[in-house]
Structure formats: C-alpha cells, structure tokens
Amino acid sequence: MSLPAATDVVLVDAVQLTATIGVDCWGRTRDQPVSITVYLHLKPSFLDAPGQSDNVTDSIHYGHLTKAISALSGSYTNVHVLVHEVTQKAFALAGESADAVRIVIGLKKLILLAEDFEVEVITPSGQDSLQQAAKVAIKGLVMPVLIGVNHPERLAKQRVVTNITFYEKSGMHQVDYPAIIKQISEEIENTAYLTLEKFVLQIVRSACLASDAVEAVTARSQKPSALSFAHSSGVEITRYHNAFP
C-alpha cells in the first residue's frame, strides 16, 4: 500500500442553492436544488503558515468562498457553464495560492430514476474549466430486473441498484445523460439475465457507445435482496469506449 502525497486543501462541502440548469427530470425549465462542493488545491505547504500562527487571515477565507458560491442562483444552459463560473470565483478568491480547483456539482432532480447526478471537474491554474475532462456520476439508479439463477428469482423482478460513472473526453460536454439513462432503462426493462456480470457489461456497453464524447465508463450494480446476511451482492466493470467495436 502506497503512502498518500502531502497535500494542502481548503474545501467547502455541499453548498445548497437553487438554479435553473437546462431542464429537470420532467423536462421542464425551472429551478432545481443544486449542491456545490469546492476543493482548493493549494501550493505545497501553504497551510503551514496558518497552522502555526492560528490566524485565519493567513489562510483562504472559506466563509467568503461560501458567500460567493451562494450568490450564483440563476439560469444556466447546462451544468458545465455553472462549473466554469464556480471555478472562476474560486480562483479569484485563492489567487496565486491555488494550483488547481476541483468542483463537484450535484443535481438530484436531473435523472428521474436516480438518487443523484454529479459532475466533477478539476481545473489546473491558468487553464479553462470548459476544456477539462469531466467525470459524471449517476448514483443510485434503481431498476426492477428479472435476474438470477435460482428458481424464485425467475418468477419476479427484483430491485437492482446501479451507479454509472462516465469519463468524458476533454472539452467534449455535449452528452444528453437523461436520454442515455432512459435508453438503458428501456433496454433493461424487456430483458432477463441470469448473472449480474452480463447485466453490468450490457450497461457499460450501452453507456460507452451512447456518445463519442464518452472515453470510458464504470458501472457497479448491486442486488440488495440476494443475500440474507449481507447488504448486497454486486459486480463492477470498467471499459474504454474502444473496447466495443
């Protein structure tokens, strides 16, 4: 097991606000709840000074950062535009102290059958966040599936919970995730499986081939009802786009 690298990070976790970001899970253009987390990756040993002086003025004032983020309620054509604006405000506050800014934005009302939708972008100092690769996570996607090798499992559908992570190519953000999840759900709805392995591989295949902007996909599916004395059984698969001709 390797040791972690030395890091200096100031963060603001899950600032809550409302904003219009494209359309919601019902296809309507209106305000929806937004969660914004900001990580300021600071220059090496930057936090030694406030750590020794115990003086907040020697550090990054996360109260000011929170106030700047909270003022962003408004209308955005897509989530990447909001990521860009948050990134700019973070760099403006941190100045030359920041080597990079990492933004995670959650939109719980974007995907109808999912618990959460998150976009994560890391932008190095001096670069444009709109040109960076994004990691997009669909969390807690619940689908009823006829799956399993045991006789009772062939008689009724059971709940399968799936997390899908898309790794976008740099600067390519025109991906319609609600449409992709709708397509995957419809493919699954009329199909039966014996194993989670085939089920997950089919999701990964469909997700990878859904857009040329997707470079790789990780899918993890779990059956909460499969085992009596465990939370769930599960399978996780990661594949690159070029794995599927």
C-alpha positions as CSV (number, residue, x, y, z in Angstrom):
1,M,0.0,0.0,0.0
2,S,1.5,3.3,-1.0
3,L,1.5,6.4,1.2
4,P,-0.6,9.4,0.3
5,A,1.1,12.5,-1.1
6,A,1.5,15.6,1.1
7,T,-1.4,18.0,0.2
8,D,-2.9,21.3,1.3
9,V,-6.6,21.7,0.6
10,V,-9.3,24.1,1.7
11,L,-12.8,23.0,0.9
12,V,-16.4,24.0,1.2
13,D,-18.7,21.0,1.2
14,A,-22.2,20.8,-0.3
15,V,-23.3,24.5,-0.5
16,Q,-27.1,24.3,-1.2
17,L,-28.8,26.6,-3.6
18,T,-31.4,26.6,-6.4
19,A,-30.8,27.4,-10.1
20,T,-32.2,26.7,-13.5
21,I,-29.8,24.3,-15.3
22,G,-31.3,23.2,-18.6
23,V,-34.4,21.1,-17.9
24,D,-35.2,18.9,-14.8
25,C,-36.2,15.2,-14.7
26,W,-39.7,16.1,-16.0
27,G,-38.4,18.1,-19.0
28,R,-39.4,21.4,-17.5
29,T,-37.2,24.5,-17.4
30,R,-37.4,25.7,-13.8
31,D,-35.3,26.0,-10.6
32,Q,-34.0,22.8,-9.1
33,P,-31.9,22.1,-6.0
34,V,-28.1,22.3,-6.6
35,S,-25.3,21.1,-4.3
36,I,-21.8,22.6,-4.9
37,T,-18.6,21.4,-3.3
38,V,-15.3,23.3,-3.9
39,Y,-11.8,22.0,-3.3
40,L,-9.0,24.5,-3.4
41,H,-5.8,22.5,-4.0
42,L,-3.2,24.9,-2.7
43,K,0.5,25.2,-3.3
44,P,2.7,22.8,-1.2
45,S,3.0,23.7,2.5
46,F,0.7,26.8,2.0
47,L,-1.3,25.8,5.1
48,D,1.8,25.6,7.3
49,A,1.6,29.4,8.0
50,P,-2.0,29.5,9.3
51,G,-1.4,26.1,11.0
52,Q,1.4,27.7,13.0
53,S,0.0,31.2,13.5
54,D,-3.6,30.0,14.2
55,N,-4.7,33.1,12.3
56,V,-7.4,32.8,9.6
57,T,-6.0,35.8,7.7
58,D,-3.0,33.6,6.7
59,S,-5.3,31.1,5.0
60,I,-8.2,31.1,2.4
61,H,-11.4,32.5,4.0
62,Y,-13.9,29.7,3.2
63,G,-16.7,32.0,4.5
64,H,-16.1,34.4,1.6
65,L,-16.0,31.4,-0.8
66,T,-19.3,30.1,0.5
67,K,-20.9,33.6,0.1
68,A,-19.6,33.9,-3.4
69,I,-21.0,30.5,-4.4
70,S,-24.3,31.0,-2.7
71,A,-24.9,34.1,-4.8
72,L,-24.8,32.1,-8.0
73,S,-28.5,31.2,-8.1
74,G,-29.7,32.0,-11.7
75,S,-30.1,30.4,-15.1
76,Y,-27.5,28.3,-16.9
77,T,-27.7,26.5,-20.2
78,N,-26.0,23.4,-18.8
79,V,-24.1,22.3,-15.7
80,H,-20.7,22.9,-17.3
81,V,-21.4,26.6,-17.5
82,L,-22.1,26.6,-13.8
83,V,-18.9,24.6,-13.1
84,H,-17.0,27.3,-15.1
85,E,-18.4,30.1,-13.1
86,V,-17.8,28.5,-9.7
87,T,-14.2,27.7,-10.8
88,Q,-13.6,31.3,-11.8
89,K,-14.8,32.6,-8.4
90,A,-12.7,30.0,-6.6
91,F,-9.5,31.0,-8.4
92,A,-10.4,34.7,-7.9
93,L,-10.5,34.2,-4.2
94,A,-7.5,32.0,-3.9
95,G,-5.3,33.9,-6.3
96,E,-1.8,32.5,-6.8
97,S,-2.2,30.3,-3.8
98,A,-4.2,27.6,-5.7
99,D,-2.5,25.1,-8.0
100,A,-5.9,23.7,-9.1
101,V,-9.6,23.9,-8.3
102,R,-11.9,20.8,-8.1
103,I,-15.7,21.4,-8.4
104,V,-18.4,18.8,-7.7
105,I,-21.9,19.8,-8.6
106,G,-24.9,17.6,-7.7
107,L,-28.3,17.7,-9.3
108,K,-30.7,15.4,-7.5
109,K,-33.7,16.2,-9.8
110,L,-32.0,15.7,-13.1
111,I,-32.4,11.9,-13.6
112,L,-35.9,10.6,-12.7
113,L,-34.9,7.1,-11.5
114,A,-31.6,8.0,-9.9
115,E,-30.7,9.2,-6.4
116,D,-28.2,11.8,-7.6
117,F,-26.3,13.2,-10.6
118,E,-22.8,14.6,-10.1
119,V,-20.4,16.3,-12.3
120,E,-16.7,16.7,-11.2
121,V,-14.1,18.8,-13.0
122,I,-10.5,19.5,-11.9
123,T,-9.0,22.7,-13.5
124,P,-5.3,23.5,-13.1
125,S,-4.3,27.1,-12.5
126,G,-4.3,29.2,-15.7
127,Q,-6.5,26.8,-17.7
128,D,-10.1,26.9,-18.9
129,S,-12.5,24.6,-17.0
130,L,-14.6,24.2,-20.2
131,Q,-11.7,22.4,-21.8
132,Q,-11.1,19.9,-19.0
133,A,-12.2,16.3,-18.9
134,A,-15.3,15.8,-16.7
135,K,-16.3,12.8,-14.6
136,V,-20.1,12.4,-14.5
137,A,-21.7,10.0,-12.0
138,I,-25.3,8.7,-12.0
139,K,-25.8,7.4,-8.4
140,G,-28.5,5.1,-7.0
141,L,-30.2,4.3,-10.3
142,V,-33.0,1.8,-9.4
143,M,-34.3,-0.7,-11.9
144,P,-36.6,-3.7,-11.5
145,V,-34.9,-6.6,-13.2
146,L,-35.6,-10.3,-13.8
147,I,-32.2,-11.6,-12.8
148,G,-30.7,-14.6,-11.1
149,V,-30.1,-18.3,-11.4
150,N,-32.3,-19.5,-8.5
151,H,-35.9,-20.6,-9.3
152,P,-37.6,-17.9,-7.1
153,E,-35.5,-15.2,-8.9
154,R,-37.0,-16.3,-12.2
155,L,-40.6,-15.7,-11.0
156,A,-40.5,-11.9,-10.2
157,K,-38.3,-8.9,-10.9
158,Q,-36.1,-7.7,-8.1
159,R,-34.6,-4.3,-7.4
160,V,-31.1,-3.7,-8.8
161,V,-29.2,-0.5,-7.7
162,T,-26.7,0.8,-10.2
163,N,-24.0,3.5,-10.2
164,I,-22.7,4.6,-13.6
165,T,-19.6,6.8,-13.9
166,F,-18.9,8.4,-17.3
167,Y,-15.4,9.8,-18.1
168,E,-15.8,12.5,-20.8
169,K,-13.1,13.5,-23.2
170,S,-11.5,16.9,-22.6
171,G,-13.7,19.7,-23.8
172,M,-16.5,17.5,-25.1
173,H,-19.5,18.1,-22.9
174,Q,-22.5,17.7,-25.2
175,V,-23.8,14.5,-23.7
176,D,-27.5,14.0,-23.0
177,Y,-27.4,11.9,-19.9
178,P,-31.1,11.8,-19.2
179,A,-31.6,10.4,-22.7
180,I,-28.8,7.8,-22.2
181,I,-30.3,6.6,-18.9
182,K,-33.8,6.4,-20.4
183,Q,-32.4,4.3,-23.3
184,I,-30.5,2.0,-20.9
185,S,-33.6,1.6,-18.7
186,E,-35.8,0.7,-21.7
187,E,-33.2,-1.9,-22.9
188,I,-33.1,-3.5,-19.4
189,E,-36.9,-3.4,-18.9
190,N,-37.7,-6.1,-21.5
191,T,-34.7,-8.3,-20.9
192,A,-33.9,-11.1,-18.4
193,Y,-30.5,-12.0,-17.1
194,L,-29.0,-15.0,-15.2
195,T,-26.0,-13.1,-13.9
196,L,-25.1,-9.6,-12.8
197,E,-21.9,-9.9,-14.9
198,K,-23.9,-9.9,-18.1
199,F,-26.3,-7.2,-16.8
200,V,-23.4,-4.8,-15.9
201,L,-21.5,-5.5,-19.1
202,Q,-24.6,-4.6,-21.1
203,I,-24.9,-1.3,-19.2
204,V,-21.2,-0.5,-19.8
205,R,-21.5,-1.3,-23.5
206,S,-24.6,0.8,-24.0
207,A,-23.1,3.7,-22.0
208,C,-19.8,3.7,-23.8
209,L,-21.5,3.6,-27.3
210,A,-24.1,6.3,-26.4
211,S,-21.7,9.2,-27.3
212,D,-18.4,9.8,-28.9
213,A,-17.6,12.2,-26.1
214,V,-17.5,9.3,-23.6
215,E,-14.0,7.9,-23.2
216,A,-14.7,5.3,-20.5
217,V,-17.5,4.0,-18.2
218,T,-17.6,2.3,-14.9
219,A,-20.8,0.6,-13.8
220,R,-21.4,-1.1,-10.4
221,S,-24.7,-2.9,-9.8
222,Q,-25.9,-4.5,-6.6
223,K,-28.7,-6.8,-5.6
224,P,-29.9,-5.8,-2.1
225,S,-32.2,-8.8,-1.9
226,A,-29.7,-11.5,-3.0
227,L,-28.1,-12.5,0.4
228,S,-29.7,-12.9,3.8
229,F,-26.7,-11.8,5.9
230,A,-25.1,-9.3,3.7
231,H,-26.1,-5.8,2.5
232,S,-25.9,-6.9,-1.2
233,S,-24.0,-8.8,-3.9
234,G,-22.5,-6.8,-6.7
235,V,-20.4,-6.5,-9.8
236,E,-18.3,-3.6,-11.1
237,I,-16.9,-3.3,-14.6
238,T,-14.8,-0.5,-16.2
239,R,-14.3,-0.4,-20.0
240,Y,-13.0,2.1,-22.5
241,H,-15.0,3.2,-25.5
242,N,-12.8,1.4,-27.9
243,A,-13.5,-1.9,-26.2
244,F,-16.7,-2.1,-28.2
245,P,-16.4,-2.2,-32.0
